[in-house]
Amino acid sequence: MKYIYVIQSINHVKQYYVGHTRNLNRRLSQHNFGQSPHTSRFKPWNLLVAFRIPDDERALTFEKYLKSGSGRAFVNRHFR
């Protein structure tokens, strides 16, 4: 089971990040403590939405969708 999540920078509100993890709380802490090179510049982060998906393959497919142009539009329309 994986979580697909979207986080938004608190200080740079136009910045957001889509990722996946098995432990959502630990991963959010890692982003906020600067332990991820992709997100450390824009910390701290706020969790916008997380989806718990039991099937790992479907979870990664959904993450890939959220990182696409239409997936970004979906996030902007519903969660930002």
PyMOL Python script that loads the backbone (N, CA, C, O; Angstrom):
from pymol import cmd

cmd.read_pdbstr("""\
ATOM      1  N   MET A   1       0.847  -1.180   0.000  1.00  0.00           N
ATOM      2  CA  MET A   1       0.000   0.000   0.000  1.00  0.00           C
ATOM      3  C   MET A   1       0.891   1.242   0.000  1.00  0.00           C
ATOM      4  O   MET A   1       1.862   1.323   0.752  1.00  0.00           O
ATOM      5  N   LYS A   2       0.550   2.190  -0.842  1.00  0.00           N
ATOM      6  CA  LYS A   2       1.299   3.437  -0.936  1.00  0.00           C
ATOM      7  C   LYS A   2       0.367   4.629  -0.794  1.00  0.00           C
ATOM      8  O   LYS A   2      -0.828   4.557  -1.081  1.00  0.00           O
ATOM      9  N   TYR A   3       0.951   5.714  -0.344  1.00  0.00           N
ATOM     10  CA  TYR A   3       0.279   6.997  -0.334  1.00  0.00           C
ATOM     11  C   TYR A   3       0.857   7.827  -1.473  1.00  0.00           C
ATOM     12  O   TYR A   3       2.074   7.923  -1.630  1.00  0.00           O
ATOM     13  N   ILE A   4      -0.012   8.415  -2.249  1.00  0.00           N
ATOM     14  CA  ILE A   4       0.376   9.409  -3.231  1.00  0.00           C
ATOM     15  C   ILE A   4      -0.038  10.734  -2.617  1.00  0.00           C
ATOM     16  O   ILE A   4      -1.192  10.910  -2.228  1.00  0.00           O
ATOM     17  N   TYR A   5       0.901  11.664  -2.529  1.00  0.00           N
ATOM     18  CA  TYR A   5       0.620  12.898  -1.811  1.00  0.00           C
ATOM     19  C   TYR A   5       1.020  14.114  -2.625  1.00  0.00           C
ATOM     20  O   TYR A   5       1.865  14.050  -3.518  1.00  0.00           O
ATOM     21  N   VAL A   6       0.377  15.230  -2.282  1.00  0.00           N
ATOM     22  CA  VAL A   6       0.710  16.525  -2.870  1.00  0.00           C
ATOM     23  C   VAL A   6       0.980  17.463  -1.711  1.00  0.00           C
ATOM     24  O   VAL A   6       0.137  17.644  -0.832  1.00  0.00           O
ATOM     25  N   ILE A   7       2.172  18.064  -1.716  1.00  0.00           N
ATOM     26  CA  ILE A   7       2.507  19.051  -0.696  1.00  0.00           C
ATOM     27  C   ILE A   7       2.722  20.399  -1.371  1.00  0.00           C
ATOM     28  O   ILE A   7       3.096  20.472  -2.541  1.00  0.00           O
ATOM     29  N   GLN A   8       2.479  21.473  -0.605  1.00  0.00           N
ATOM     30  CA  GLN A   8       2.637  22.827  -1.118  1.00  0.00           C
ATOM     31  C   GLN A   8       3.555  23.591  -0.177  1.00  0.00           C
ATOM     32  O   GLN A   8       3.430  23.492   1.044  1.00  0.00           O
ATOM     33  N   SER A   9       4.472  24.349  -0.749  1.00  0.00           N
ATOM     34  CA  SER A   9       5.364  25.167   0.059  1.00  0.00           C
ATOM     35  C   SER A   9       4.569  26.253   0.768  1.00  0.00           C
ATOM     36  O   SER A   9       3.705  26.889   0.164  1.00  0.00           O
ATOM     37  N   ILE A  10       4.857  26.464   2.039  1.00  0.00           N
ATOM     38  CA  ILE A  10       4.162  27.501   2.807  1.00  0.00           C
ATOM     39  C   ILE A  10       4.661  28.888   2.412  1.00  0.00           C
ATOM     40  O   ILE A  10       3.873  29.829   2.322  1.00  0.00           O
ATOM     41  N   ASN A  11       5.948  29.017   2.179  1.00  0.00           N
ATOM     42  CA  ASN A  11       6.537  30.320   1.857  1.00  0.00           C
ATOM     43  C   ASN A  11       6.516  30.652   0.369  1.00  0.00           C
ATOM     44  O   ASN A  11       6.596  31.824   0.001  1.00  0.00           O
ATOM     45  N   HIS A  12       6.413  29.656  -0.477  1.00  0.00           N
ATOM     46  CA  HIS A  12       6.390  29.830  -1.928  1.00  0.00           C
ATOM     47  C   HIS A  12       5.165  29.083  -2.455  1.00  0.00           C
ATOM     48  O   HIS A  12       5.282  27.965  -2.958  1.00  0.00           O
ATOM     49  N   VAL A  13       4.006  29.698  -2.339  1.00  0.00           N
ATOM     50  CA  VAL A  13       2.738  28.992  -2.551  1.00  0.00           C
ATOM     51  C   VAL A  13       2.542  28.447  -3.965  1.00  0.00           C
ATOM     52  O   VAL A  13       1.680  27.594  -4.176  1.00  0.00           O
ATOM     53  N   LYS A  14       3.317  28.916  -4.930  1.00  0.00           N
ATOM     54  CA  LYS A  14       3.194  28.371  -6.286  1.00  0.00           C
ATOM     55  C   LYS A  14       3.971  27.066  -6.454  1.00  0.00           C
ATOM     56  O   LYS A  14       3.834  26.390  -7.474  1.00  0.00           O
ATOM     57  N   GLN A  15       4.774  26.715  -5.474  1.00  0.00           N
ATOM     58  CA  GLN A  15       5.562  25.491  -5.531  1.00  0.00           C
ATOM     59  C   GLN A  15       4.813  24.345  -4.864  1.00  0.00           C
ATOM     60  O   GLN A  15       4.370  24.455  -3.721  1.00  0.00           O
ATOM     61  N   TYR A  16       4.681  23.257  -5.588  1.00  0.00           N
ATOM     62  CA  TYR A  16       4.150  22.059  -4.964  1.00  0.00           C
ATOM     63  C   TYR A  16       4.877  20.850  -5.505  1.00  0.00           C
ATOM     64  O   TYR A  16       5.557  20.918  -6.528  1.00  0.00           O
ATOM     65  N   TYR A  17       4.723  19.746  -4.806  1.00  0.00           N
ATOM     66  CA  TYR A  17       5.473  18.537  -5.106  1.00  0.00           C
ATOM     67  C   TYR A  17       4.538  17.342  -4.979  1.00  0.00           C
ATOM     68  O   TYR A  17       3.726  17.272  -4.057  1.00  0.00           O
ATOM     69  N   VAL A  18       4.659  16.410  -5.907  1.00  0.00           N
ATOM     70  CA  VAL A  18       3.884  15.172  -5.887  1.00  0.00           C
ATOM     71  C   VAL A  18       4.855  14.028  -5.637  1.00  0.00           C
ATOM     72  O   VAL A  18       5.900  13.943  -6.282  1.00  0.00           O
ATOM     73  N   GLY A  19       4.513  13.150  -4.703  1.00  0.00           N
ATOM     74  CA  GLY A  19       5.391  12.023  -4.413  1.00  0.00           C
ATOM     75  C   GLY A  19       4.612  10.821  -3.919  1.00  0.00           C
ATOM     76  O   GLY A  19       3.383  10.843  -3.846  1.00  0.00           O
ATOM     77  N   HIS A  20       5.354   9.762  -3.576  1.00  0.00           N
ATOM     78  CA  HIS A  20       4.736   8.553  -3.039  1.00  0.00           C
ATOM     79  C   HIS A  20       5.571   8.042  -1.868  1.00  0.00           C
ATOM     80  O   HIS A  20       6.777   8.278  -1.793  1.00  0.00           O
ATOM     81  N   THR A  21       4.907   7.346  -0.966  1.00  0.00           N
ATOM     82  CA  THR A  21       5.575   6.804   0.213  1.00  0.00           C
ATOM     83  C   THR A  21       4.699   5.742   0.852  1.00  0.00           C
ATOM     84  O   THR A  21       3.509   5.635   0.556  1.00  0.00           O
ATOM     85  N   ARG A  22       5.293   4.975   1.716  1.00  0.00           N
ATOM     86  CA  ARG A  22       4.527   4.044   2.542  1.00  0.00           C
ATOM     87  C   ARG A  22       4.241   4.637   3.929  1.00  0.00           C
ATOM     88  O   ARG A  22       3.308   4.207   4.607  1.00  0.00           O
ATOM     89  N   ASN A  23       5.040   5.620   4.347  1.00  0.00           N
ATOM     90  CA  ASN A  23       4.876   6.253   5.653  1.00  0.00           C
ATOM     91  C   ASN A  23       4.753   7.760   5.444  1.00  0.00           C
ATOM     92  O   ASN A  23       5.756   8.461   5.306  1.00  0.00           O
ATOM     93  N   LEU A  24       3.541   8.238   5.422  1.00  0.00           N
ATOM     94  CA  LEU A  24       3.257   9.630   5.076  1.00  0.00           C
ATOM     95  C   LEU A  24       3.834  10.611   6.101  1.00  0.00           C
ATOM     96  O   LEU A  24       4.441  11.611   5.717  1.00  0.00           O
ATOM     97  N   ASN A  25       3.656  10.345   7.380  1.00  0.00           N
ATOM     98  CA  ASN A  25       4.153  11.268   8.408  1.00  0.00           C
ATOM     99  C   ASN A  25       5.668  11.397   8.360  1.00  0.00           C
ATOM    100  O   ASN A  25       6.200  12.503   8.454  1.00  0.00           O
ATOM    101  N   ARG A  26       6.366  10.278   8.215  1.00  0.00           N
ATOM    102  CA  ARG A  26       7.820  10.308   8.147  1.00  0.00           C
ATOM    103  C   ARG A  26       8.284  11.084   6.917  1.00  0.00           C
ATOM    104  O   ARG A  26       9.218  11.883   6.996  1.00  0.00           O
ATOM    105  N   ARG A  27       7.633  10.848   5.786  1.00  0.00           N
ATOM    106  CA  ARG A  27       8.038  11.512   4.544  1.00  0.00           C
ATOM    107  C   ARG A  27       7.812  13.018   4.604  1.00  0.00           C
ATOM    108  O   ARG A  27       8.652  13.785   4.135  1.00  0.00           O
ATOM    109  N   LEU A  28       6.692  13.451   5.172  1.00  0.00           N
ATOM    110  CA  LEU A  28       6.437  14.880   5.315  1.00  0.00           C
ATOM    111  C   LEU A  28       7.491  15.522   6.218  1.00  0.00           C
ATOM    112  O   LEU A  28       7.955  16.629   5.946  1.00  0.00           O
ATOM    113  N   SER A  29       7.862  14.835   7.277  1.00  0.00           N
ATOM    114  CA  SER A  29       8.930  15.335   8.155  1.00  0.00           C
ATOM    115  C   SER A  29      10.245  15.466   7.399  1.00  0.00           C
ATOM    116  O   SER A  29      10.971  16.444   7.578  1.00  0.00           O
ATOM    117  N   GLN A  30      10.550  14.496   6.563  1.00  0.00           N
ATOM    118  CA  GLN A  30      11.780  14.565   5.769  1.00  0.00           C
ATOM    119  C   GLN A  30      11.774  15.784   4.852  1.00  0.00           C
ATOM    120  O   GLN A  30      12.791  16.465   4.716  1.00  0.00           O
ATOM    121  N   HIS A  31      10.649  16.056   4.234  1.00  0.00           N
ATOM    122  CA  HIS A  31      10.554  17.245   3.374  1.00  0.00           C
ATOM    123  C   HIS A  31      10.760  18.513   4.204  1.00  0.00           C
ATOM    124  O   HIS A  31      11.472  19.422   3.777  1.00  0.00           O
ATOM    125  N   ASN A  32      10.150  18.579   5.375  1.00  0.00           N
ATOM    126  CA  ASN A  32      10.221  19.786   6.190  1.00  0.00           C
ATOM    127  C   ASN A  32      11.570  19.984   6.865  1.00  0.00           C
ATOM    128  O   ASN A  32      11.906  21.112   7.228  1.00  0.00           O
ATOM    129  N   PHE A  33      12.346  18.936   7.042  1.00  0.00           N
ATOM    130  CA  PHE A  33      13.684  19.057   7.626  1.00  0.00           C
ATOM    131  C   PHE A  33      14.777  19.161   6.563  1.00  0.00           C
ATOM    132  O   PHE A  33      15.963  19.129   6.892  1.00  0.00           O
ATOM    133  N   GLY A  34      14.389  19.284   5.291  1.00  0.00           N
ATOM    134  CA  GLY A  34      15.347  19.479   4.226  1.00  0.00           C
ATOM    135  C   GLY A  34      16.111  18.238   3.817  1.00  0.00           C
ATOM    136  O   GLY A  34      17.202  18.344   3.257  1.00  0.00           O
ATOM    137  N   GLN A  35      15.561  17.063   4.083  1.00  0.00           N
ATOM    138  CA  GLN A  35      16.247  15.808   3.774  1.00  0.00           C
ATOM    139  C   GLN A  35      15.977  15.304   2.362  1.00  0.00           C
ATOM    140  O   GLN A  35      16.459  14.236   1.985  1.00  0.00           O
ATOM    141  N   SER A  36      15.217  16.055   1.582  1.00  0.00           N
ATOM    142  CA  SER A  36      14.971  15.711   0.187  1.00  0.00           C
ATOM    143  C   SER A  36      15.555  16.813  -0.691  1.00  0.00           C
ATOM    144  O   SER A  36      15.137  17.966  -0.587  1.00  0.00           O
ATOM    145  N   PRO A  37      16.515  16.479  -1.552  1.00  0.00           N
ATOM    146  CA  PRO A  37      17.142  17.528  -2.365  1.00  0.00           C
ATOM    147  C   PRO A  37      16.170  18.244  -3.303  1.00  0.00           C
ATOM    148  O   PRO A  37      16.407  19.395  -3.671  1.00  0.00           O
ATOM    149  N   HIS A  38      15.091  17.586  -3.691  1.00  0.00           N
ATOM    150  CA  HIS A  38      14.131  18.194  -4.616  1.00  0.00           C
ATOM    151  C   HIS A  38      13.238  19.225  -3.946  1.00  0.00           C
ATOM    152  O   HIS A  38      12.683  20.090  -4.625  1.00  0.00           O
ATOM    153  N   THR A  39      13.089  19.152  -2.636  1.00  0.00           N
ATOM    154  CA  THR A  39      12.144  20.037  -1.951  1.00  0.00           C
ATOM    155  C   THR A  39      12.783  20.918  -0.882  1.00  0.00           C
ATOM    156  O   THR A  39      12.096  21.759  -0.302  1.00  0.00           O
ATOM    157  N   SER A  40      14.056  20.754  -0.610  1.00  0.00           N
ATOM    158  CA  SER A  40      14.680  21.462   0.510  1.00  0.00           C
ATOM    159  C   SER A  40      14.689  22.983   0.331  1.00  0.00           C
ATOM    160  O   SER A  40      14.623  23.718   1.317  1.00  0.00           O
ATOM    161  N   ARG A  41      14.770  23.460  -0.905  1.00  0.00           N
ATOM    162  CA  ARG A  41      14.798  24.918  -1.141  1.00  0.00           C
ATOM    163  C   ARG A  41      13.514  25.624  -0.742  1.00  0.00           C
ATOM    164  O   ARG A  41      13.539  26.809  -0.411  1.00  0.00           O
ATOM    165  N   PHE A  42      12.407  24.922  -0.768  1.00  0.00           N
ATOM    166  CA  PHE A  42      11.106  25.565  -0.572  1.00  0.00           C
ATOM    167  C   PHE A  42      10.425  25.179   0.735  1.00  0.00           C
ATOM    168  O   PHE A  42       9.223  25.399   0.883  1.00  0.00           O
ATOM    169  N   LYS A  43      11.160  24.610   1.684  1.00  0.00           N
ATOM    170  CA  LYS A  43      10.555  24.221   2.955  1.00  0.00           C
ATOM    171  C   LYS A  43      10.153  25.457   3.747  1.00  0.00           C
ATOM    172  O   LYS A  43      10.740  26.516   3.522  1.00  0.00           O
ATOM    173  N   PRO A  44       9.215  25.392   4.635  1.00  0.00           N
ATOM    174  CA  PRO A  44       8.431  24.225   5.056  1.00  0.00           C
ATOM    175  C   PRO A  44       7.272  23.935   4.099  1.00  0.00           C
ATOM    176  O   PRO A  44       6.871  24.767   3.286  1.00  0.00           O
ATOM    177  N   TRP A  45       6.761  22.721   4.239  1.00  0.00           N
ATOM    178  CA  TRP A  45       5.711  22.211   3.371  1.00  0.00           C
ATOM    179  C   TRP A  45       4.445  21.914   4.155  1.00  0.00           C
ATOM    180  O   TRP A  45       4.485  21.593   5.343  1.00  0.00           O
ATOM    181  N   ASN A  46       3.328  22.030   3.465  1.00  0.00           N
ATOM    182  CA  ASN A  46       2.022  21.702   4.022  1.00  0.00           C
ATOM    183  C   ASN A  46       1.391  20.613   3.149  1.00  0.00           C
ATOM    184  O   ASN A  46       1.442  20.693   1.921  1.00  0.00           O
ATOM    185  N   LEU A  47       0.812  19.620   3.768  1.00  0.00           N
ATOM    186  CA  LEU A  47       0.150  18.552   3.022  1.00  0.00           C
ATOM    187  C   LEU A  47      -1.174  19.062   2.464  1.00  0.00           C
ATOM    188  O   LEU A  47      -2.047  19.489   3.219  1.00  0.00           O
ATOM    189  N   LEU A  48      -1.322  19.018   1.138  1.00  0.00           N
ATOM    190  CA  LEU A  48      -2.583  19.411   0.503  1.00  0.00           C
ATOM    191  C   LEU A  48      -3.561  18.247   0.483  1.00  0.00           C
ATOM    192  O   LEU A  48      -4.709  18.381   0.905  1.00  0.00           O
ATOM    193  N   VAL A  49      -3.096  17.097  -0.013  1.00  0.00           N
ATOM    194  CA  VAL A  49      -3.967  15.932  -0.135  1.00  0.00           C
ATOM    195  C   VAL A  49      -3.105  14.686  -0.211  1.00  0.00           C
ATOM    196  O   VAL A  49      -1.977  14.719  -0.701  1.00  0.00           O
ATOM    197  N   ALA A  50      -3.657  13.591   0.282  1.00  0.00           N
ATOM    198  CA  ALA A  50      -2.986  12.291   0.178  1.00  0.00           C
ATOM    199  C   ALA A  50      -4.026  11.246  -0.188  1.00  0.00           C
ATOM    200  O   ALA A  50      -5.154  11.268   0.305  1.00  0.00           O
ATOM    201  N   PHE A  51      -3.631  10.346  -1.046  1.00  0.00           N
ATOM    202  CA  PHE A  51      -4.491   9.255  -1.485  1.00  0.00           C
ATOM    203  C   PHE A  51      -3.839   7.944  -1.053  1.00  0.00           C
ATOM    204  O   PHE A  51      -2.673   7.698  -1.363  1.00  0.00           O
ATOM    205  N   ARG A  52      -4.573   7.118  -0.353  1.00  0.00           N
ATOM    206  CA  ARG A  52      -4.068   5.801   0.040  1.00  0.00           C
ATOM    207  C   ARG A  52      -4.543   4.799  -0.997  1.00  0.00           C
ATOM    208  O   ARG A  52      -5.745   4.607  -1.186  1.00  0.00           O
ATOM    209  N   ILE A  53      -3.591   4.160  -1.671  1.00  0.00           N
ATOM    210  CA  ILE A  53      -3.921   3.247  -2.766  1.00  0.00           C
ATOM    211  C   ILE A  53      -3.305   1.890  -2.455  1.00  0.00           C
ATOM    212  O   ILE A  53      -2.084   1.779  -2.354  1.00  0.00           O
ATOM    213  N   PRO A  54      -4.128   0.857  -2.303  1.00  0.00           N
ATOM    214  CA  PRO A  54      -3.624  -0.455  -1.902  1.00  0.00           C
ATOM    215  C   PRO A  54      -2.716  -1.128  -2.929  1.00  0.00           C
ATOM    216  O   PRO A  54      -1.792  -1.848  -2.553  1.00  0.00           O
ATOM    217  N   ASP A  55      -2.962  -0.908  -4.195  1.00  0.00           N
ATOM    218  CA  ASP A  55      -2.198  -1.565  -5.259  1.00  0.00           C
ATOM    219  C   ASP A  55      -1.017  -0.678  -5.661  1.00  0.00           C
ATOM    220  O   ASP A  55      -1.217   0.437  -6.142  1.00  0.00           O
ATOM    221  N   ASP A  56       0.211  -1.166  -5.467  1.00  0.00           N
ATOM    222  CA  ASP A  56       1.401  -0.364  -5.743  1.00  0.00           C
ATOM    223  C   ASP A  56       1.482   0.079  -7.198  1.00  0.00           C
ATOM    224  O   ASP A  56       1.860   1.219  -7.469  1.00  0.00           O
ATOM    225  N   GLU A  57       1.144  -0.778  -8.120  1.00  0.00           N
ATOM    226  CA  GLU A  57       1.219  -0.427  -9.542  1.00  0.00           C
ATOM    227  C   GLU A  57       0.250   0.699  -9.884  1.00  0.00           C
ATOM    228  O   GLU A  57       0.600   1.630 -10.610  1.00  0.00           O
ATOM    229  N   ARG A  58      -0.953   0.609  -9.365  1.00  0.00           N
ATOM    230  CA  ARG A  58      -1.937   1.674  -9.613  1.00  0.00           C
ATOM    231  C   ARG A  58      -1.517   2.974  -8.940  1.00  0.00           C
ATOM    232  O   ARG A  58      -1.733   4.060  -9.478  1.00  0.00           O
ATOM    233  N   ALA A  59      -0.917   2.855  -7.767  1.00  0.00           N
ATOM    234  CA  ALA A  59      -0.452   4.049  -7.053  1.00  0.00           C
ATOM    235  C   ALA A  59       0.587   4.791  -7.883  1.00  0.00           C
ATOM    236  O   ALA A  59       0.516   6.012  -8.024  1.00  0.00           O
ATOM    237  N   LEU A  60       1.550   4.059  -8.432  1.00  0.00           N
ATOM    238  CA  LEU A  60       2.594   4.702  -9.221  1.00  0.00           C
ATOM    239  C   LEU A  60       2.050   5.261 -10.538  1.00  0.00           C
ATOM    240  O   LEU A  60       2.535   6.279 -11.031  1.00  0.00           O
ATOM    241  N   THR A  61       1.053   4.599 -11.098  1.00  0.00           N
ATOM    242  CA  THR A  61       0.394   5.122 -12.300  1.00  0.00           C
ATOM    243  C   THR A  61      -0.326   6.431 -11.986  1.00  0.00           C
ATOM    244  O   THR A  61      -0.284   7.373 -12.777  1.00  0.00           O
ATOM    245  N   PHE A  62      -0.984   6.488 -10.834  1.00  0.00           N
ATOM    246  CA  PHE A  62      -1.687   7.709 -10.424  1.00  0.00           C
ATOM    247  C   PHE A  62      -0.689   8.833 -10.147  1.00  0.00           C
ATOM    248  O   PHE A  62      -0.936   9.982 -10.512  1.00  0.00           O
ATOM    249  N   GLU A  63       0.426   8.512  -9.511  1.00  0.00           N
ATOM    250  CA  GLU A  63       1.456   9.528  -9.269  1.00  0.00           C
ATOM    251  C   GLU A  63       1.954  10.093 -10.599  1.00  0.00           C
ATOM    252  O   GLU A  63       2.098  11.306 -10.748  1.00  0.00           O
ATOM    253  N   LYS A  64       2.211   9.220 -11.551  1.00  0.00           N
ATOM    254  CA  LYS A  64       2.675   9.659 -12.872  1.00  0.00           C
ATOM    255  C   LYS A  64       1.640  10.577 -13.521  1.00  0.00           C
ATOM    256  O   LYS A  64       2.002  11.576 -14.143  1.00  0.00           O
ATOM    257  N   TYR A  65       0.362  10.247 -13.380  1.00  0.00           N
ATOM    258  CA  TYR A  65      -0.709  11.095 -13.912  1.00  0.00           C
ATOM    259  C   TYR A  65      -0.682  12.480 -13.260  1.00  0.00           C
ATOM    260  O   TYR A  65      -0.788  13.495 -13.949  1.00  0.00           O
ATOM    261  N   LEU A  66      -0.538  12.522 -11.924  1.00  0.00           N
ATOM    262  CA  LEU A  66      -0.546  13.808 -11.228  1.00  0.00           C
ATOM    263  C   LEU A  66       0.636  14.682 -11.633  1.00  0.00           C
ATOM    264  O   LEU A  66       0.571  15.906 -11.521  1.00  0.00           O
ATOM    265  N   LYS A  67       1.702  14.068 -12.098  1.00  0.00           N
ATOM    266  CA  LYS A  67       2.871  14.825 -12.546  1.00  0.00           C
ATOM    267  C   LYS A  67       2.759  15.268 -14.008  1.00  0.00           C
ATOM    268  O   LYS A  67       3.608  16.016 -14.492  1.00  0.00           O
ATOM    269  N   SER A  68       1.725  14.814 -14.708  1.00  0.00           N
ATOM    270  CA  SER A  68       1.509  15.205 -16.106  1.00  0.00           C
ATOM    271  C   SER A  68       0.774  16.544 -16.149  1.00  0.00           C
ATOM    272  O   SER A  68       0.337  17.060 -15.121  1.00  0.00           O
ATOM    273  N   GLY A  69       0.648  17.087 -17.336  1.00  0.00           N
ATOM    274  CA  GLY A  69      -0.060  18.354 -17.505  1.00  0.00           C
ATOM    275  C   GLY A  69      -1.507  18.295 -17.048  1.00  0.00           C
ATOM    276  O   GLY A  69      -1.973  19.192 -16.345  1.00  0.00           O
ATOM    277  N   SER A  70      -2.221  17.248 -17.440  1.00  0.00           N
ATOM    278  CA  SER A  70      -3.628  17.147 -17.033  1.00  0.00           C
ATOM    279  C   SER A  70      -3.741  16.828 -15.543  1.00  0.00           C
ATOM    280  O   SER A  70      -4.710  17.230 -14.899  1.00  0.00           O
ATOM    281  N   GLY A  71      -2.770  16.117 -14.994  1.00  0.00           N
ATOM    282  CA  GLY A  71      -2.767  15.852 -13.554  1.00  0.00           C
ATOM    283  C   GLY A  71      -2.524  17.111 -12.746  1.00  0.00           C
ATOM    284  O   GLY A  71      -3.128  17.309 -11.691  1.00  0.00           O
ATOM    285  N   ARG A  72      -1.634  17.964 -13.243  1.00  0.00           N
ATOM    286  CA  ARG A  72      -1.399  19.252 -12.570  1.00  0.00           C
ATOM    287  C   ARG A  72      -2.663  20.104 -12.606  1.00  0.00           C
ATOM    288  O   ARG A  72      -2.997  20.772 -11.627  1.00  0.00           O
ATOM    289  N   ALA A  73      -3.358  20.077 -13.728  1.00  0.00           N
ATOM    290  CA  ALA A  73      -4.619  20.814 -13.834  1.00  0.00           C
ATOM    291  C   ALA A  73      -5.633  20.284 -12.835  1.00  0.00           C
ATOM    292  O   ALA A  73      -6.358  21.061 -12.213  1.00  0.00           O
ATOM    293  N   PHE A  74      -5.689  18.961 -12.676  1.00  0.00           N
ATOM    294  CA  PHE A  74      -6.588  18.325 -11.706  1.00  0.00           C
ATOM    295  C   PHE A  74      -6.266  18.812 -10.291  1.00  0.00           C
ATOM    296  O   PHE A  74      -7.173  19.170  -9.540  1.00  0.00           O
ATOM    297  N   VAL A  75      -5.002  18.827  -9.929  1.00  0.00           N
ATOM    298  CA  VAL A  75      -4.594  19.289  -8.594  1.00  0.00           C
ATOM    299  C   VAL A  75      -4.956  20.761  -8.414  1.00  0.00           C
ATOM    300  O   VAL A  75      -5.499  21.147  -7.379  1.00  0.00           O
ATOM    301  N   ASN A  76      -4.657  21.575  -9.414  1.00  0.00           N
ATOM    302  CA  ASN A  76      -4.979  23.017  -9.304  1.00  0.00           C
ATOM    303  C   ASN A  76      -6.471  23.261  -9.167  1.00  0.00           C
ATOM    304  O   ASN A  76      -6.894  24.133  -8.408  1.00  0.00           O
ATOM    305  N   ARG A  77      -7.261  22.503  -9.890  1.00  0.00           N
ATOM    306  CA  ARG A  77      -8.713  22.694  -9.883  1.00  0.00           C
ATOM    307  C   ARG A  77      -9.339  22.245  -8.566  1.00  0.00           C
ATOM    308  O   ARG A  77     -10.277  22.881  -8.084  1.00  0.00           O
ATOM    309  N   HIS A  78      -8.836  21.162  -7.977  1.00  0.00           N
ATOM    310  CA  HIS A  78      -9.517  20.564  -6.832  1.00  0.00           C
ATOM    311  C   HIS A  78      -8.847  20.799  -5.477  1.00  0.00           C
ATOM    312  O   HIS A  78      -9.508  20.688  -4.444  1.00  0.00           O
ATOM    313  N   PHE A  79      -7.557  21.117  -5.456  1.00  0.00           N
ATOM    314  CA  PHE A  79      -6.872  21.142  -4.156  1.00  0.00           C
ATOM    315  C   PHE A  79      -6.072  22.403  -3.881  1.00  0.00           C
ATOM    316  O   PHE A  79      -5.561  22.568  -2.773  1.00  0.00           O
ATOM    317  N   ARG A  80      -5.948  23.289  -4.844  1.00  0.00           N
ATOM    318  CA  ARG A  80      -5.157  24.492  -4.596  1.00  0.00           C
ATOM    319  C   ARG A  80      -6.013  25.729  -4.599  1.00  0.00           C
ATOM    320  O   ARG A  80      -5.503  26.833  -4.405  1.00  0.00           O
TER     321      ARG A  80
END
""", "prot")
cmd.dss("prot")
cmd.show_as("cartoon", "prot")
cmd.util.cbc("prot")
cmd.orient("prot")
